[in-house]
Amino acid sequence: MIDTLFHVVLVLAMPPLLLGVIGKTKAAFAGRVGAPFLQPYYDLGRLFRKGVVISDTTTWLFKAGPVVTLAATLFAALLVPLGKHAAPVSFEGDMILFAYLFALGRFFTTVAALDTGSSFEGMGAAREVTFSCLAEPTLFFALITLTRLSGTMSLTPMLQHVTLPVWVGTGASLLLMLVGLFVVLLAENSRIPFDDPNTHLELTMIHEVMVLDHSGPYFGCILYGAALKLYLLGALFTNIAVPFTGGNTFLDWVIFALSMVLLAVAIGVVESVMARLRLIRVPQLLVAAMILTAFSLVLVVR
């Protein structure tokens, strides 16, 4: 019960902090002080206090998009173990549900964008689903590789099976998988070099263009859902990258939290030293990530 409580508290409270750490890291590279670490929390609080402006051309899908996406992401958060602690919900095959909950959220986000009738938002929706078609196979290749290693299709025993002895025996395969998952982490969360969450250039936006018509609490749900998605994919990444434990429950929670903060710093470093890719280069990088995770599977089953 205590582990479940800590799980819920971290899932609800920590995701916006990662955005603050990323922003601070990028500001440090640019020689600026930057916004405070808690700025994402202030932004969410301001959005949830604002009113809503809704176009007359939209239907219920426009309102349902942010709510369904956030609800699907919150349910996915119950399936992912945080560190070496079991997830609150775990059953055989839950990895498939985990992937398709993200797909459900993406579907409602793109439908809400198309519901506005804007060709601009339709362009962003087309880009989003096109790139997701290349990112999802990478995630499934990684999950299949973990299934092969652990002998289970449940996320909790699958990820907890990755220990130091497993790294010693299959380190090459796990390293290829981590590279592919990091690329997917950046692509799925619209981070540089795939997209810039701070840009408003019409011809380069992907995710941001789909949510231009949302405002107030609906936009707050979108931003919080995006932070939560980053947190969950980051948890999946750190569960593989950090295979050791602290020896007791409290230290395990501390190690996981610090690992997530370090991952946010790494994302900030990547965004500071790289430029955004041209759109025609994005599919090439995603295909390369898929090939890496496919080779990871080949090394395991050979």
N, C-alpha and C positions, 0 to 999 in steps of 0.2 A: 504493500500500500504506500509506503514512504517513497519507494522508487517511482511508482506511478505518479505520485504527487510532484516529485522533482521533475519528472518527464514533462508533465503538463505545464508546470511553471516555466521551465526553460523554453518550451515550444511557444508559449504565449508571449514571453517577455524578452527573449534574447534576439530574435531575428532583426529588429530594427537596429540593434547595436552593431551588427555586422556592417550595415550600410554606413554607420557613423565611423567605424574603423577604416573602411575603404576610403571614405571621403578624407579623413585625416591623413592617411598614407599618401594619397594623391596630392594633398595640399603640401605635405612635407617635401615631396619631390619637386614641387613647383616653387618652393621657397616661401610659402605662405603659412599663416597660422591656421586658416581653415575654420569651418564651422565646428562647434563642440561635438563631442561624441554622441550626445543625446539629442542632437538636432532632428534626426528622423522621428523621434517620439514627439517632439514639439510640432513637427509638420503634420503628423497623424492627428494629434489632438486638435489642431486648428481646422483641419479638413472635416473632422467629425462634428465640429461646432457650426460649420457653414451651412448655407442653404443649398438647394439643388436647382439647376436649370436643365430642363429636358425639352428637346425639340418635339414639335407636334407631329413630325413624320415618323417617330419611333413607336415601337410597340412594347409589350411586356418583356420581350427578349432583351431589350436594352437595359432594363432594370435587373433582370434575372442574371445577366452575364457576370457582373462583379460578385454577386451574392453566391451563385452556384460555384464559381471558380474558387472563392475563398473557402466555402464549405468543403469542397472536394479536397483542397490542399490541407485543411485542418484534419480531415479524416485520414489522409495519407500520413500525417504526422504521427498518428497512433500506430502505424505499422513499422516505422523505422526505429531501431534501437539507437539510443544515444550513448555512445561509448560502449562499455562492456555491460550495460544494463539492458535487460529484456524490454521489448516494446510492450505497451499495454495490450495490444491486439496482435495475436500471432497465430497463424494456421498454415497448413500446407498449401502452397500456391499463392500466398499473399503477395509475392513479388509481382505477379501478373496484375493484381488489383492495384498495387502501388503505381505501376507504370500507367495503367489506364485511368486512374484518377487524375493524373496530370493531363492525359489526353482529353478527358472530359472537361477539365478547366480550360484547356486551350480551345476546344470546340466552342464553348459558350463565349469565350472572349472574342473569337473571330466572328461568331454569329452576331454578337452585340455590335461589333464594328460594322458589319454589313447592314445591320438593321437601320443604321443612320441614313443610308442611301447616299453616302459620300463616296465618290470614286477614289478620293485620297485615302480614306480608311480602308476601302476595299483593296487598294494596292498593298497596304501594310499587312492586311489579313492574308493575301496571297503569298507574300514573302514569308510570313510566319509559318504557314502550313507547309510550304515548300521546304524550308530548312528543317522543320521538325521531322519530316519524312526521312531525312538523312541522320538526324540526331538520335531518334528512337532506336534504330537498329544497333547503334553503338551501345546504348544502355542495355539492350537485351543480350547482346553478345557478352557483356560484362557479367550480367546476372546468370547467364548460362554457364559461364566459366566458374563462377562461385558455386553454382549448383553442382557442377562436376567435382569440384574440390571437396565440398561438404557433404554431398549426398542428400541434400534436402532442398526444397523449393520455398522454404520459409525464411524471411529476411533475418530474423533474430538468430537462429542457429547458424545460418549461412554466414553472416558477418562475424559472429563470435567465434567461428571456426578459424578465422584468419589470425593466427598467432605467430610468434617468432619462429617456431619450428617449421610452420608452413611457409613462411617467407624464405627460410633457408633452403627449403626444398624446391620451391616454385617461384623464386624471386623474380626471374626474368618475365614470367607470365604476368605476375601481379604488377610489375613495373609498367609493362605495356598497357595493362588495363587502366592503371592510374592516369597515364598520359591521356588515353582516350576519354576517360571520365572527366578529367579536368577541362578538356576541350568542350565536352557536352555541358559541363557546369557553366562555362562562360556563354555558350550559345543559347542554352535554355533560359538564361537569366538576362539576356540582351546586354551583355557586358562587352567592352572592347576586348578583342579586335572585331567582334561580330556586329555589335551595335553600340551606340553611345546613349545611355539613359538620360544624359543631360542635353542632348542636341535637339534642335528644332528645325534642322535643315530638311526641307520637304523630300528631297530625293534620296536621303540616306536613312531615314527613320524606318524601323521595322515594328517594334513593339509599341513605342511611344505614340506612333501615328494612330494606332487602333483605339486609343483611350482619350483622344483629344476632346471628345464631346462629353466625357464624364466629368462630374464636378461634385464637390462636397463629400458626403459620406460614401457615395459610390466610388469616387476616385480614391478615397481613403482605403476602402476595401481592396481596391486594385493594388495600391502601393504596399499594403500590409501583406496581401497574398503573394506579391512578388518577392518581398523580403523573406516570407516563410518558405517559399519554394527554393530560394537560394540556401536557406538554412538546412532544409531537408536533403538536398543534393550534396551540400557540404558535409552533412552528417554521414551520408553514404560514403563519401570520399575519405573522410577522416577515420571511419571505422576500419577501412582497409589500410590506410597509410600509417596508422598508429596501432600496432598490433600488441602492445604491452599494456599491463595493468599496473595500478598503484599499490595493490596489495589489500586495500580496503575500499569500502563503498564511497566514502567521502573523497579520497584521493582520485578514484576513478571519475567522479563527477568533475573534479578540478581539472584533471588531464583532458577530459573531453572539452570543457569550456575553453581552456587555453588553446587546444588544437583548433577549435573553430575561430578563435581570434587570430591565430597565426595564419589560417587559411584566408581570412579576410585581408590580412596584411599582404599575403602573396597575390591576391587578386588586385589589390591596389597597386602593387609593384608592376604587375603585368600591364595594367592600364596606363601606368605612368611612362613605361619604356617602349610601348608599342603604339602604333597608329591604327586607326580603324581600317579594316580591309576593304577593298573595292568589292561590290556585291558579287561580281563574277568569281571572286576568289573564295568567297565564303563556302560554297558547295565543295570546292576542292579540299579545303581544310577539314570539313566534316567527313568527307569520304576517307581522308587520310586517318582520321580518328577511328572510323569504323574498321578500316583495314588493320589498325593496330590491335583493337580488341578482338578481331577475328583471329589474328596471329596468336593472341593470348590464349584463345580457346584451343587453337591447334597445338600449342605447346603443352597444354594440359591433357589432351586426349591422345597424343601421339604414343 
